[in-house]
Amino acid sequence: MSIKTPIQDFLISHAKLNPISFHMPGHKGSAIYKRFGCNEFLENYMDCDITEIIGADNLFQAEGILQEAQDAYAELYDSKKSYLLVNGTSGGIIAAILASVPKGKKLIMARNCHKSVFNALTLADIQPIYAYPELNQEYGISGAIPPEEIEALLKNNPEAEAVILPSPNYYGICSDIETIAEIVHKYNKILIVDQAHGAHLKMFSKFGVQGLPKSAEESGADIVINSTHKTLASYTQSAILNLNSDRISPYVIEDKLQCIESTSPSYILMASLDINAGILKNHGHLLMKEWVDHLNYFYEEAKKIEGLEFIGKVPGIDWTKINFSFGRIGITGDELENMLLEYNIFIELYTGDLVMCMTGIGNTKADLERLVKALKEISESRHKNSANEKDLCKKEDANKHLAFRRSTLYEIPKDKIRVPLLDAAGLICASSVIPYPPGIPLVCPGEKFDKETLLYIKTLRENKEKVIGVNALEEVIVGAE
């Protein structure tokens, strides 16, 4: 008698497609493990799912094999100490904040931080002081955090305990961490960098492959959290926390990690972190060079595709994220995602007209060749079927009209109700509204909804983009008046 297994059925069905992955995780499937001799682990997957038996060590008092793996990461990232994470970068971010900011105190944070930062605020009643990112007007996406804004906030808020920001952000835009670190340390504060999308940056410089921005580890950040699963070769949900200075005690970090992380850490996840470190240590130079060569091929070919606009290899950009648009010839992100699916290509996300393909250590040149071929054919098809290209107008992209607003923060409501989305104008948000991906709250608890933001949220949902915090009835949670 067969059993009903909808998740397994979906996963196996998807795997049988032999899809071309331009989304996380970075390993892109089993090929990279097989290439470097990890077949035995793949073949004995279930038998490797164990607990803390004799010889298996303990994540929260690592002294044996788990400490060896952590030491390997400290060597790879040139950090003072490194910690394996099984609750993703999210768990590491929360632990880092709790270790750096006492309950009820202030944290200077980028307004475009990941939702995990906002969760940490809730857990410790921490007061946020927002630094606002620049807006990339051309593509309607958030940019870097200006160092001068961090300095101004530190001057005006001397009681703030720490600073946290993402770099690179979801789209690969990096802040000037080196300058920001100098400013933060001038005021004797702690700098935490969410480098979830940049675990690979240190590896490029480590193995002598130039052209990518410097990592936060090299730029002076005190605590850096890396999602090795996003672009490198470990499994989804695995990550690394790197401690790079003496401004915070490792014992405090370790105490907060054991509070946040699962008491049943997955040895499958930790083994994948171990394998990732081994692959990088032994084959890092080869893999980073191949990766850059594949990307150079793509960007050269992309220049020849009519109607294609893209964020290229410019300073301050992690161009392993391929951001491109056919908006100039009237193709929205939603339409382009579906067109690429016809070529068996799965993207990471789209925002308005902009599509982002997240490359990783496991992508091959054949993957990039397939992407180039698909984009060329889409361009040719659109031009062939368009009687007059000049009549094609770029479709409206609401993202370009809405930056993060400098909002007044009110007390977070204790009593909550649901109201229709468009009736929430002027009311105080009681539960974050988060487009996902990228997982950055658009409206946070304590901020007021305004009409333009509500219309933007409605547009996102009409464009079939996922928005956490808005239910199927088009309702949001606000404070009960």
C-alpha positions, 0 to 999 in steps of 0.5 A: 500500500503506497503512502501519501508523500507530497513533499517527497513526490514534488522533490523527486519530480523536480529532480527528474527534470534535471533543472538548471539551477540559478537559485540557492543552494550553491551546490546545485545538486550532487555533481560537485560532491561526486566530482570530489569523491564524496559519493560514499556520503551521498550513498549512505545519507540515511545511515549518517543521520545520527545523534551525539553518540560516542565519538560524534562530539557535541556542537555546544561543547565541541572538542573533537570532530566538530571542533576540527570542522570549526577550526577548518573554517577559522583557517579558511576565513582567517577568523579568531573562531568559527562556529557551525550553524544549523539554524541558518544565518538567521540563528547566527544573526539572532545570537550575535545581536543578543550577545552584543546588545543588552536587553532593552538597549539600542541597535543601529541597523540597516532598514533593509536588514533580514527579518531575523534581525527584527526577530532579535529585536522582539526577543530582547526588547531592543530599540532599533535606530534605522540607517537607510540604504541608498536606492538604485533608481534604475532598477528600483532596488535597495543599494549600499548603506552610506558610511556617513549615515552610520557616523551621524547615527553614532554621534546622535545615539552614543548609547547604541551598543552595536551596528548591523547591516547586510553586505552584500544585499540580496542583489549583490550590492556591497556597502563600504564595510572597511570605512564603516568598520573604522567609524564603528570602532572609533566609537567603540561599538561592535560591527555585525555584518550579515554576509548571508549572500557573500560567503564566497567573497573571502574564498575568491581573495583567499585563493588569489582570484581577483575582481570581487568586492572584499569580504567583511572578514577582510574589512574589519567587521567584528562578527560575520555570519555567512550562509555557506549554503547559498553560494558554496557547497553545504546543505540548505540551513547550514551556515558559519559564524566568524568571530574576528575580534576581541571586542566580544567574548567567544563565551558570550557568543557560545552561550547565545548560540546554545540558546538559539540553536536546536538541541538536536543539530543535524549531523547531515547538515554539519557533515555538509559543512565539513565537506564544503570546507574540505572541497574549498581547502583542496580545490578552492583555487580551481573552483573560484577560477572556473566560477569567474571564467564562467561568469566572464563568458556570460557577461561578454555574451550578454552584451550582444543580446538586443534589449537586455539590460543588466547590472554588470561587473562594476565596483561594489557589486558582487557580480556572481548574482546576475541581475538582468531585465528585458523591461525595455522591450516590455517583458515583466519579471513574472513573464520572463521567469515563466519564459525561462521555465520553458528552457528548464531554467529556475531563477532565484527571484524577480522584482518588477522587471528585474530578474536575479539569477544566483550563481553558485560554486556548483554551476557549470559553463553549460548552465551559463551557456543554456542561460545565454541561449535562452535569453538570445531566443527570448530577445529574438522572439520578442523582436520578431513578433513585435511590428514596431519596437518603438511602440513597446513601452517598459511596463510600470515597475512600482518598485522604482517609486518606493524606497524605504521610508524614514518612518516614526516608530510607535509603541508596538501594539499589544492588542491586535486585529486583522483589517482589509489591506486598503483599510489599514492606512494610518494604522500601526502595524502589529506584524511585519509585512515581508515580500519573500524573497528577499525577506526584508520587512517592508513595514515593521511593527510600530510603523504606520501603514500609509496609502502608497505603501498599501497600494504597492503591497497590493501591486506585489500580490497582483504580480504574484509575488509572495508577501508574508503578513498578508493573508488570503483574504487580503488582510494585515494585522494592526493595533486594535484602537 
